[in-house]
């Protein structure tokens, strides 16, 4: 059915045939489900800009959290390297100090 104008003749025809109770229940159920679908689509259309904005905010927060985690991880890997360099520098200075006394 493309228009509501087609619905009125269909209802008149159905009433003229005097359908059984079961058939009327099936028609009513189909009509209710169709109206329910229309209402859901309208609600989704009205609310979609708000949900898109919240999704965008959530994605930005996730990206920021990921960047922070990567920075923390990079700092954690740099700290042991710097300690290793300081340890090597200490060993080298000790070695130089021992050479001066040995000569």
C-alpha positions as CSV (number, residue, x, y, z in Angstrom):
1,X,0.0,0.0,0.0
2,X,1.6,3.2,-1.1
3,X,-1.0,5.7,0.3
4,X,-3.5,5.9,3.0
5,X,-6.2,6.4,0.4
6,X,-5.8,2.8,-0.7
7,X,-6.3,1.6,2.8
8,X,-9.9,2.8,3.1
9,X,-11.2,0.8,0.1
10,X,-9.3,-2.2,1.4
11,X,-11.0,-2.0,4.8
12,X,-14.4,-1.5,3.2
13,X,-13.9,-4.6,1.1
14,X,-12.7,-6.7,4.1
15,X,-15.8,-5.6,6.1
16,X,-18.0,-6.4,3.1
17,X,-16.7,-10.0,3.0
18,X,-17.4,-10.5,6.7
19,X,-14.1,-12.2,7.6
20,X,-13.7,-14.6,10.5
21,X,-12.6,-13.4,13.9
22,X,-9.2,-15.0,13.5
23,X,-8.6,-13.2,10.2
24,X,-9.6,-9.9,11.8
25,X,-7.1,-10.5,14.6
26,X,-4.3,-11.2,12.0
27,X,-5.1,-8.0,10.2
28,X,-5.2,-5.9,13.4
29,X,-1.9,-7.5,14.5
30,X,-0.3,-6.6,11.2
31,X,-1.5,-3.1,11.3
32,X,-0.3,-2.6,14.9
33,X,3.2,-4.0,14.0
34,X,3.3,-1.7,11.0
35,X,2.5,1.3,13.1
36,X,5.0,0.2,15.7
37,X,7.7,0.1,13.0
38,X,6.8,3.6,11.8
39,X,7.0,5.0,15.3
40,X,10.4,3.3,15.8
41,X,11.7,4.8,12.6
42,X,10.5,8.3,13.5
43,X,12.1,8.0,17.0
44,X,15.4,6.8,15.5
45,X,15.3,9.7,12.9
46,X,14.7,12.3,15.6
47,X,17.3,10.9,18.0
48,X,20.1,10.0,15.5
49,X,21.9,13.4,15.7
50,X,22.3,13.0,19.5
51,X,23.5,9.5,19.3
52,X,26.0,10.4,16.6
53,X,27.4,13.2,18.8
54,X,27.8,10.9,21.8
55,X,29.5,8.2,19.6
56,X,31.9,10.9,18.4
57,X,32.6,12.0,21.9
58,X,33.2,8.4,23.0
59,X,35.6,7.8,20.1
60,X,37.6,10.9,20.9
61,X,37.8,9.9,24.6
62,X,39.0,6.4,23.6
63,X,41.7,7.9,21.2
64,X,42.9,10.2,24.0
65,X,43.1,7.3,26.4
66,X,45.0,5.2,23.9
67,X,47.5,8.1,23.3
68,X,48.0,8.5,27.1
69,X,48.6,4.8,27.5
70,X,51.2,4.9,24.7
71,X,53.0,7.8,26.2
72,X,53.1,6.1,29.6
73,X,54.5,3.0,28.0
74,X,57.1,5.0,26.1
75,X,58.1,6.7,29.3
76,X,58.4,3.4,31.1
77,X,60.6,1.9,28.4
78,X,62.8,5.1,28.4
79,X,63.3,5.0,32.2
80,X,65.2,1.6,32.2
81,X,67.2,2.7,29.2
82,X,68.3,5.9,31.0
83,X,69.2,3.9,34.1
84,X,71.2,1.5,32.0
85,X,73.1,4.5,30.4
86,X,73.7,6.0,33.8
87,X,75.0,2.6,35.0
88,X,77.3,2.3,32.0
89,X,78.6,5.9,32.6
90,X,79.3,5.0,36.2
91,X,81.2,1.9,35.1
92,X,83.2,3.8,32.5
93,X,84.1,6.5,35.0
94,X,85.2,3.9,37.5
95,X,87.3,2.2,34.8
96,X,89.0,5.6,34.0
97,X,89.6,6.2,37.6
98,X,91.3,2.9,38.1
99,X,93.5,3.5,35.1
100,X,94.7,6.8,36.5
101,X,95.7,5.2,39.7
102,X,97.3,2.2,38.1
103,X,99.6,4.1,35.9
